[in-house]
Amino acid sequence: MTKTWWKEGVVYQIYPRSFNDTTGNGVGDIPGIIEKLDYIKSLGVDIIWLCPVYKSPNDDNGYDIADYGNIMDEFGTMEDFDRLLAGIHDRGMKLIMDLVVNHSSDEHAWFEESKKSKDNPYRDYYIWKTGVNGGPPNDWQGFFGGSTWEYDENTEEYYLHMFTVKQPDLNWENPKVRKEVQDIVRYWFEKGVDGFRMDVISLISKRPEYANMISPLFSEAVEKQYANGPRIHEFLQELNKEVLSQYDIMTVGEGPGITLEHGLDYVGEDRNELNMVFHFDHMFMNMGDGGRFDPLPIDFQEFKDVFTRWDEKLKDKGWGSIFLGNHDFPRMVSRFATDGPHRDKAAKLLATLLMTLRGTPYVYQGDEIGMTNIHFDDPKDYKDVETLNWFRALEAEGKDPKDHLQAVYDIGRDNARTPIQWTDGKNAGFSDGEPWIKVNPNYSNINVEDQERNVNSILNYFRKVIQFRKDHKTLVYGDYEPIQPNHPHIYAYRRFDEENEYLVVLNFSDETVDFDPIITGLELLIYNYTDATEDLLMRPWEAKVFRVHD
């Protein structure tokens, strides 16, 4: 297996708007990240993934880009960005940015030209279609609800937008668009950026027939109709050949609709496309037929099986991403574990899982202190465009969003977007002004300052287990084998190579479980209870990592 820095690294994701505000306007900024670089370095992470900081009208919190070569005023200046990049590199870390090129903002100069007339040179930078029977070209539903088509009175045609109406999809069939994307990527690499996380990259190739939705199940339409289009691999190989392969960088593609069946097509080492993808088999597993706001209970068996199936698929041929949360999903401890009385142990258990599976681990800001989901009582306190669209749809059906808040509590995107809880002071130390979104009121009990002082805190456990991964390369490159995969409460597995073997045992329950893996010669190395013993009577949310001696 090829050994590289991006396989051995640990990624820390920053959502700048909610990270640290230095101006008092309630919005996190680039100087705020610079201020915390020593803290980030202290975690032991190697790579920072920065969510979009480009110029944007902010219809979807920066994922609607109006200028790919400039910085959003709220976040700072290009000089600030250059200082950030230098500060990251000075500390021996690397920076990957978000590349959002399935769509742009409708305020991008390309789109402003495109909508002027049907014969404008930029017209086919986007996807324009004539309507059918007085309505849109087809019945496609967008990721945030509603039609994917918007009518333009000026040219009497519709443009495609898979996300908000202010995020028109780029037309990758046009070689000029692909050249523009290559130029954007090259610009940032020449600045010294170390890679890209590529937003919804699985959607860039559209199926030319634009037929009506093949299924009322949105997830099925995504996989078989919106994603994995006929030219997707041609487009990615071209981007790799022309730009990516010229630099020592990493790429990770966000892959809605990428299933086990497609995984290696994107990340196989012989494919020359991407280094990794984020698949969503475990992230969408508790969303019912109605999508995000139709939550189901987590199926623990399926949760384990997802990691096992993907490891089996990618081993020796590609590489995976290990993550349990990001800016688009609820807080990992609230979702996959518990944010009740056992939250401390549960957060440490999830950290253990992240750092002991094969694949590059990703830590989302705030998860290192066990931040939890937010429960706003008033629908007006929510900011996420997807949630607000859902509230509007409920109102259109004569329903009161207040009666449906539980689904948002369970799975809404704003759960992960409340400000980082730095201290127990005003606004959790995030801002002197009123934060753009309310702070989680539990900041007085959950904050960085308090956990810095406590040697047994979640924060210090994250540091410990990240270092443990770095010190034991078997946990990076070694083989993986599940133990008693059908156990109802325990997730256990071996990580091994020719030189070392480790056993990881995780109790995903509120019960004490007597586990017998029938493996002897166990030496306890990592554990999330301070009084842990070498037995396998596993207490609620207990995590243990053993070295296995012959």
N, C-alpha and C positions, 0 to 999 in steps of 0.2 A: 504493500500500500504506500502511495506517495505521502510523505510527511511534509506538512506545511504549517506556517504560522496561523492560518485561519482555521485549521483543524484543532490546533492546540490552544487557541485563544478562547477567552470568555468575553461575550459581548454585553455591554450595558446600554440599554435603550433610553434615550432622553426625549421627552415630549416637551419642547422648550417653553411652550405657553404656561406650563404648570410646574416648571422646575425651580426657578429662583428669579425674582424680580428685583432689579437694582434701581429702577426709576420711580417706583411708587405709583405706576399707572395700573397696577393689578395684573400685568401680563409678564410672564417670565421672559428673559431676554438672553442674548449671547454673552454680555458681560456677567450675567448671573451664573452662567455655566462656567466661565473662566474662573470666577470666584470660588467655585466648588471643585476645581480640577484635582486638588490634592485629596479631597474626600473621595472622589471617584477612583483615583489611583490607589488609595488605601484599601479599597475593596479587593484589589488583586486582579481586576479586570484588565484586559489588554486592548479592547476595541470599543469605541463609542459609536453607536448608531444614533444619528441625529435626525429626528423627524423634520419635515420640510421647513426651511427658513427662507425660502425664496419669496420674491415679491408676489403678493396674492391678495385678492379681495376678501379672503377668509370665509368663503361660503361653506367650505368643509375643512376648516382649521388648517389651511395651508396646502391641502391636497388639490387645490385649484390654482395652478401656477400661471401668473400673468407675465413673468419675466424670469427665465431660467438662469440668467447671468447676474442677478442682483438680489439683494437681501431685503426682506420685509422691514419696513420702517419701524414697526413695533419691536422688532427683535434687535435692531442695531444697524450697523453699517458694514460694508465689505471690509473696512479696516478692523472692525471688531471680529469679523469672521477669520481674517488672517491671523489675528492675535490668538484666537481660539485654536486654530489649527497648529500654530507654532507651539502653544502651551501643551497641547496634547502630544505632539511629537517630542518636545523637550522632556516629557515624563515617560517616554518609551511606549506610549500608546499609539493607536491608529484610529483614524476617523472614517466611518462610512456614512454616506448621505442617502437621502431618499431620492430615487429617480421616479418621477411621476410622468409617464409618457404614454399611457393609454389614452389620456385626455389632457387638455390644458384648461385654463380658465377661459370663459367667454370674453374676458377683458384682455386676453393676449392679443398682440398686434396681428397675429396670423388670423385669428377668428374675426377680428374687427374688419379685416380685409375680405375674408371669405364670405361674409354675409352681405357684402355690398352689391354683388351682382353674380349671375350665374357664370359669366365669363371672366370673372376676376382671377388673376393668376394664382391666388391662394384658395380658390373655391374648393379644389379637391385636396386641400390639406385636412379637410373634415369630411364627414359622411352625410351627404345631402340626398334626400329621396322625395319623390312626389308622393302625395297622399293616395289613399285607396278609398273609393266610395265616400268622399267627404271627410275622411278621418285619417289617422296615422298610417304609415306604410305597413305596419303589422301590429300585433298585440303584445309586443315585448314589455315585460314589467322590469323596472329598474331595481338596483340593489337597495335603494332607499324608498322603495314603493313608487307607485304611479307609472305612467307610460315612460318609455325611454326616448320618446320623440317629442320635439318641440317645434311648433309651427312658426315660421318666419313670414310675416305678411309682406315684407319688402320683395322677396323673391318667390313667394308662394310655394315654398318647399319646407320640408321638415329636416332638422338635423338630429343625429343620434347622440344621446347622452346616457351612458349606462349608470351614471350616478346622479348628481343634482343637475338641474337645468342649466346651471352655470359651469358645468364641466363637460363641454362637447368632446366627443371621442375623436381622436386623431385618426387619419386614414393612412394606415401603414402600407396599404397597397401602393401608395404614391412614393416612388424612390426619393423624391425631394424631402419628404417627411423623415424617412429613414436617415438621410444624410444630415438633416438638422439635428436629429437625436444623437448621431455619432459626434457631431460638432460640440453639442452640449456636454456629453460625457468626456470628450477629450479636454475641453476647457477646464473641467474640475480636476481631472487627473493631472493636468499640467500645473494646476495650483498646488498639488500635493495631496489631494484626497486619496484615501486608500481603498475605496470601493463603494459599491452601491447596494442598497436594499431596493429592489425594483417593485414598485407598487403595482398590484393586479396585472403583472406582466403576462399572465396566462390568457388575458383577454384581447391582446393586441391584434391577433389575426381573426378577422370576421368571416363567417361563412357567406359566400357571395349570394346565396339565394334569398337571404333575409325572410325565411318562411316564418309563419306563426309559431308560437311557443309549442314545443313538442310535448310538454307535460305541464299540468297544473302545479306540479311539485317544483318549486323554485330551484331547489338543490339539483334536481335532475336536469333542468333547463340550463343551469350554469355549467355543469360538467359536459353535457353533450351538445350544447348549442352555443353558449356564450364563450366558453373557454376551449383551449386546445384546438384552435382553428387550423385550417389546412396548411397555412404557411408559417405557423408559429415557429417551427424549428429552423426553417430557412431564415427567418428574420433574426432569430437569436444567434444563429451561426454566423450570419453576416456581421452583426454587431460585434461578436467575439473576434472575428477575423480582422475587421477593420480597426477596432479600438481596444477591446478588453485584453486581448492576448499580447498587446504591446506594453503592458504595465504589470507590475507585481501587485495585484489588487485582489480583492474578494468580491464575489457577487452572491446575493441571496434573493431569489425571486419570490414575491408573494404570489401564492398559487391557488386562488379559488378555482375549484373544478379539477385540480390536479389530484388524481387518485393513485393508488398503488400501481394501477395499470399503466399510468403515464409517467410515473416518477423518474425512472431511469432515462426516459427520453430527454428530460431536461438536465439531469445532473450526472449522467454516466460520464466517467473520465474520458471515454473515447468520443464523446459527443461534441466537445468544444462549444458548450452553450453557457450554462451557469454552474457555479460551485455547489450551491445548495438551493433548496426551495423551502418555503413555509407551506406545508400541506395543512389542511384544516380538519383532518379526520377526527381528532380529539376535540377541536375547538367548536365544531358545529354539532357534536354528538348529542348535546342536550337541547337542540333546537328542533321543535316538532315540524309537522307539515306546514304550519302557518309561518315558519321562519323564526327570526330572532325572538319575537315577542310571543312565541308559543313554546315556553320552556318545558322541558321534560326533566325527570331526575337523571343524574349521572349514572350510567351503567358501569360499575367498577370493572367488571369482567372485560367489557369492550374497551375501556380505558387502557387496561394493561395490554390487551391484544393489539391495539393500534401501534404502540411502541414496538412490540415484538414483530409484527408484520413488516413494519417499515425498516427495522434493523435487518431483518432477513432479506428484504428486497434490495437494500442498498449495499450490503456488506461486500467488500472487495471490488465493488464496481463504481460506487458513487459515495456521496456524503450527505448526512442529514443535519437538520436543525432541531435542537431540543429546546422547546419553550412551552410555557404554561400560561402566559399572559402577554398582552401588549396594549397599545392605546385603543384597540378596537374591541376589547373583551373585558369581562369583569375581572376584579382582583383575584389572583390565583388562589389565595388562601380561603376566600369566601366561596369560591366556585368548586374547587377540587378537594378541599379539605374542610376546615371549620373555622369560623371567626368567633366561636363561643369561648367557653372557659379553657379549651385546649388550644387556642390560637397560637400561642408561643411554640408549642411542640409541633403543631401542624405546619407552621411556616418553615420551621427547621427541617421537617421531614421532606417538604417539597424542594427545599434547597438541596437536600441530599440526593433526591431523585434527579434533579437537573444536572448535578455535577458528577453523577456516576453512570449515566447512559452514554452510549456511543453517538457522537454527533457534536456539533458546536453548540454550547449552551448560551441562551439569551436570558438576561435578567432585566426586567422592566423596572424603571425607576420607582422607588417606594416599596417594591416587593422585598427589598433587603431589610426593611424594618417591619414587614408584615402588615402593610396598609390594607384596609378592608373596603368593601363596597360601601357606597353612600346611599342613604335612604332619605331623599328629599320628600317632604310632605306635600309641597306645592309643585304641580307640574311646571309652573313658570320658572322654577329654579334650574330646570334642565336646559342645556345648551346644544346638545348634539343634534345635528340636522336629521339624522335617521329617527331619533326618538321624537323630535318635534313633528316630523312628517306623520309618524304613527299616531300621535295625539290628534293631529288634524283629521286623519282618516277615521278615527274613532268618533270625533265630533260630527263628521259628515254622516255617520250612521246613527246620530242621535245619542251617542254614549258619552259619559263623563270620564275623561282621562283619569280623574282621581280614583275611580273605581278599578282602574287597571294598572296601578303603579307597581304592584308586586312583580309583574313581568319585567319592568324596568329595573327594579331592585335586583332581580336575579341576573339579568343579562345585558342591561343597557351599557352603552359605550362610555357614558360619563362616569361610571364607577371607577375607571382607571385614570380619569382626567382631573380629579380634584388635586389641588396643589400639594406638593411634597411637604410633609410635616417635619420641619427642621427642629422646631423648639416648641415649648408649651406657652410661648408668648403670643403677642398679637398676630392674628392670621397665620399661626403656626410658624412664624418666622419667614414666611414665603414673601410677603410684601408689606410695605408701610401703608399702601393704599387698599382700596376695596378690590379683592381678587376677582378676576373675570368670571370665575365660577366659585361657588361657596366652598370653604374648607370643610373637611369632614370633622364634625364636632369631637370625635375621639382623639384629636391631636394632643390633648393634655395628657393622655395615657400612652399614645403611640407617637414617638418622635425621635429623630436622630440624636439630639443632644442627650436625652435620657439614656438611650441605648449605648452611646459612646462610653458612658460612665459604668455600665453594667457589663462585667466580663462575660456573663452568661446570656447576653441579649441575642435576639435574632440577628442583628447586624453583625455582631462579632462571630456568630456561628457561620454566617455567609462567608466572612473573610476566611475562617478556618477551613471550610469545606472547599472553597475555591482554591486555596493553597494546596489542600490535600490532592485535588485533581491534578494540579501542576506537578506535584512531587511524585505522582504515580502514573506514568504514561500509559500503563495498562488500561487505566480508566478512559484514556483518550482513544487508543488504537486497538485495544484488546477485543477478543470475541465476547459475545453476549449470549447467555442462555437462561431462560426463565426457569425458576424452580417452583414446582406445584402451581402451575399457571392458573388452575381453576379454584384456588383458595378464595373463599368469599371475602376475606378481610386483609390478607397479606399480599403485598407485591414483593417478591424475592427473585433475585437473579445473581448469576455468577458473571464476573468479568475476568477474563483470563488470557494469558499468552504463554509462550514457552517458559518464561521466567517467573511469572507471578500469577496468583489467583486471589480474587476477592469475592466475598459474599455480601450482598446488600439485602437487608431485610427491613421492610417498611410496613407498619401496621396502620392501614387507612381506616381506622374505626375508633369509636369511643369505648370499645370493649378491650379487656385484657385477653390476649390470645396466646395459647401454648403452641408454638410452632416448632416442628421437627423436620429440618431439611435433610436429615440423614447425611450430614457432612461433619467430619471430625477435624480436629486440629485447628480450632478457631481462635484467633487472637483479635480482641476487640480494639479497633483503631479510632473510629468516629462514632459519636452517639449524641443524641439530643436531650437526654436526661442526665443531669449532673451525677446522679448516683447509679448510673448504669452498671450492670454486671454482665458477665460473659454468657449467661444463660439466654435462652430464647423464649422466655415467658415475656411476651411483648405487651407492654402497657399501652393505654390509648395513645395513638399517634406517635408511637416510639419508632425511632430510626436507628439502625445499627449497621456499621460497615466493619467486616472482619477481614483480616488476612487469613488465607487458608494455607496451613503448613502441611507438607507431606506427612 
